[in-house]
Amino acid sequence: MRKLLWCVGLSIAMGGGSSLRAEERDDAGIRLDTITVLGRRQDASLLPGSVAVVTEEMIRQVQPRSTEDVLRRVPGIYVKGEEENAVVVNVGVRGLPAGDYKTLVLEDGVPIQPGIFVGNSRYYNPRIQRMSGVEVLKGASSLRHGPNTIGGVINFLSKTPEDGVSVGGRVGSWETREGSVEAGASTEAGDVRIGVIATRARSDGFMDKSYDMTDLMVKGGVAIGDQHYVGAKFLYYETDANISYRGLFPDAYRAGAQFNPAPDDWFLTERIAFDLRHDWQISPDISLQTLAYWSDMNRDYWRFLLNAESPTTVNADGFRVWNYGDEVQGNNRSFERLGFDSRLTVRHATFGIENESELGVRVMGEEMLDQTVRADRATPRQPNQPLLRDRLDSAESLAVFAQNRFDVTEAFSLTAGLRVETYEQKRKDLRRGGPSDRFSNTEVMPGVGATCRFAPLAQTFGSVYRAFAPPLVGSVIGVDSPPTDAETSVNIEAGVRGAEGRLDYEVTAFQMDFSNQVDPGVSGIRDPNEGSALIQGVEGALGYDFDNGFRLGANVTWIPTAEFGEDRPGEALKGNRLPYSPEWMGNLSLGYQVGRLEMALLLNVVGEAYGDGMNAKDLTTEKSGTWGGLMSSYYTLDLTGRYAVTPNLSLFGAIKNLTDELYIAGLRQGIYVGPERNFEVGARYTF
């Protein structure tokens, strides 16, 4: 609590939030906005790679419960759902297995995955309720950021509250209750702005997977003279979620059972973060952006252990279920990160043509305290045994980046970039003492891309670059044959995009060629020299505005190749399909707006996918570890609506999974069931 009060005070003192950019100044003063990964000019057509931008209007149309509801509608993204609130991140990009940690997740340009070099990256998922948009970058443009950019970059853009106060709430299925407050203020000149967004939500959860969530953001910014702009943002997040790795057995799933398969397991998360930003417009052609960030997160996971003699049993309804003993194990981890990122951008006329150069440096340190302890059913979450594990994993990393875009003509641009990441990882066993074990590595990642505009309706783009994802500490320390390289791939993409009148579209072909892929499904805790893999596919998106209030949007992803290059004993066979990598995915949306009314019908289609690399047709239900087998294709249909009663008052509602489809959302230690048909209604009033 002292940390919380201290950080809130500092945020308010600094005017917490995203920095201001010189080109956003107008006669009314300074408009606060978010620094985005699209760069200072925010022009996607300058990027030699695929870009998907989810706007605030699109988020409002989807009426999401979580980030997953939004991301599943982006071309190329597959979601392996675990629960409707999406406490953890489970997405795969372009055939990369979901939950495989090869895509960098940012918020306002700041890395938010708890342990990029030291631990699991899934443990924190930001709340979509305070986001104004999402950007997804693929191709060589993602070299500007890193690591973990094999699948690209997902950047969430947080809201900046307008002047005034807005209150909202919603209720829905499973006794869901949520309330939020947004408040903003600025000076008359507009050179200082501050805002607060606070959300409180509780739910019994689908299948009794309840959660209790608190989320607070304080952000703002201040202009200092004509050249300097400073901003800061403070975040506090806490969730108690009654979730587990355990799922249903097939008999219960087929019968439509909806009980929690692990009713006494709890996933407890608390996170505090603080970002400080500075923009310096040195001259009309030279600018410097600097970002410092810190975060501290605790994740306690209390799980009851299975009965050693009979791990499964039959319940009163005749369903096969997990059989738990009286021992509960706490797999408890805490993460701390401190980072600094600075980027210099220079526009110049070298070689007699327009150029834009960018030089960047990032320094980052991470720590993870990893502890395992046992308790009993009478005193859950109260350790009654010595620590079974007590170790400190840490990493220090340095990255430098250089890029130049050559605007050869008004229509043709060539971009060349180079990123170098060097890092050292350490592990210290606190029970045994002694020196830390160490592993260090350096990766060099070149990339080149080009864009060529033939007409407003036709711009071609393409790129090739080397990407990498660092192995976690457990992969390189304490193993018999530590690897010499990180997981790497050579990525190629080529596409065409355009917009004219009511029509916009983008089509991209892509390939990821892995030479030393980590075994999907256990990424980060295995030797990253297990063999090659190849992913090839095409994704496309189309939007059209009719002249009668209707808007049609569609996208499709086809990945015919996502295969292992070699046999992996007990894990996969050469030529088998990667797990959680469906061949087909698609979305269709039909929106309608007339007067104060907005409505949308949203279709999401997911092809069949395997749970592991063995590609068995039947589910492997006999083991208490991660299950494999074939998960059937499925679709969901959502209906959403919003009505502006007055300029200050709006009502909204949604019915999700309108046809009440029963489907497998994912596998772990059992079947994760997709949420049944459900609804929500809410209101928002602005003072």
Protein Blocks (a to p, Z undefined) as FASTA:
>chain_A
ZZmmmmmmmmmmnopacdddfklgcfkbpadddddfkbjnopaklpgcdcddddfklmmm
nopabfklmmmmpghiacddfbfnlmaacddeehiaghklpaccdeehiafbfblmlmcf
klpccdfklccbdcddedjklmmgcehilnopaddddddddedddddddddehhiacddd
ddddddfkopaccdddddddddebehhiacddddddddddddehjkbccddddddddddd
dddfbdcdfklmmnopabdfblmbccddddddddddddddfbfkbccddddddddddddd
ddddddfklmbccdfkopacddddfbdcdddddddddddddddddddfehhiacdddddd
dddddddddddddddfklghiacbdcfbdcddddddddddddddddfblmbccddddddd
ddddddddfkngpaddddddddddddddddddfbfklccddddddddddddfklmgopab
dcfbdcddddddddddddehjbccdddddddddfbdccehiaoiacfklbccdddddddd
dddddfeopacdddddddfbacdfbdcehkacehiacehiafbdcdddddddehjbccdd
dddddddddfbfnopabdcfkbcbdcedjddddddddddddddfblmbccddddehklop
acdfbdcedcdddddddddddddddZZ
